[in-house]
Amino acid sequence: MASVALSEAEKVYIMHGVQEDLRVDGRGCEDYRCVEVETDVVSNTSGSARVKLGHTDILVGVKAEMGMPKLEKPNEGYLEFFVDCSANATPEFEGRGGDDLGTEIANTLYRIFNNKSSVDLKTLCISAREHCWVLYVDVLLLECDGNLFDAISIAVKAALFNTRIPRVRVLEDEEGSKDIELSDDPYDCIRLSVENVPCIVTLCKIGYRHVVDATLQEEACSLASLLVSVTSKGVVTCLRKVGKGSLDPESIFEMMEVRPWFCGWCGDLAGTPAASCPLGYTVGILPIHILDFKPGAWRTVGLSQGSADLTRRVGGWRLWTGR
């Protein structure tokens, strides 16, 4: 994991601020930084997305290729994850310095997608036991400023939302041999439903309190963090502790009760999911509902109100939320 060297005085300053619900950048313990999401950013992929969470910068590309179904799941396609920790993100990733972190992130992604509800893998099957679509999800860390898991999960969800898979027809001749025909129409494609794709919320334990969306400096003050993979319906699909420290059951229950409800339109926080923001829009949870807005419903003129700016544009879309 990327790290930053802090003096004891700096750590004490950060920890004392967290105890008073005041972080170095002015946020409260349950506040996220501004998020920028952009899709369709890489032309030679089936789908792509770029996410900026503060100064953390993540690029994800999805490539759909034909393969053979796995023996234990003959009627399904599957996903493969690869994480590349660029040396530009931090000097610690030079050489093979980022391999362990890349493997850890990839294994976490496999765990949160290892269920039938996240993605309907049966839609990726072309011919049972013979052909299927394999989605190669490549994650590139461009810049690291803390909270990698949350940013990567948002980027993966956005890239899968943007993925277009050519529609395929299986033709069989009189002799029983099969031919595969791909549609030439770029609009005749399969789109994945990402409604149940989970996002990760990382809670870092600092002193006697915990924070969401920790920066590198805050992560240096934390000995243990809790990764919670949760869907937009509130279903927890994965729970994992990271770090050298330990978490007692009481702390875990307390951290699980955190609900940073956040309006994706105006950036206003609320205490309950049923609340409405000053503009009258239903409040969603960050970063889960942030990708559930339908781009087709947005106009090209964009929307600005308060601390948020929403803009629809050709070739992709951007969504900023902040407080």
WOZIUR-V877459 format. One record per helix or strand. SS is the DSSP state (2 for helix, 1 for strand). FROM is the first residue (numbers start at 0). LEN is the number of residues. If there is no record, write none. Layout:
ss=SS from=FROM len=LEN
ss=SS from=FROM len=LEN
This chain:
ss=2 from=7 len=12
ss=1 from=34 len=5
ss=1 from=46 len=7
ss=1 from=55 len=12
ss=1 from=69 len=1
ss=1 from=72 len=1
ss=1 from=77 len=8
ss=2 from=90 len=3
ss=2 from=98 len=15
ss=2 from=120 len=4
ss=1 from=124 len=3
ss=1 from=130 len=13
ss=2 from=147 len=15
ss=1 from=163 len=3
ss=1 from=167 len=5
ss=1 from=177 len=5
ss=1 from=188 len=3
ss=1 from=198 len=8
ss=1 from=208 len=4
ss=2 from=215 len=5
ss=1 from=223 len=7
ss=1 from=235 len=7
ss=2 from=248 len=8
ss=1 from=260 len=2
ss=1 from=268 len=1
ss=1 from=275 len=1
ss=1 from=281 len=1
ss=1 from=283 len=2
ss=2 from=288 len=3
ss=2 from=294 len=3
ss=1 from=302 len=3
ss=1 from=307 len=6
ss=1 from=315 len=6
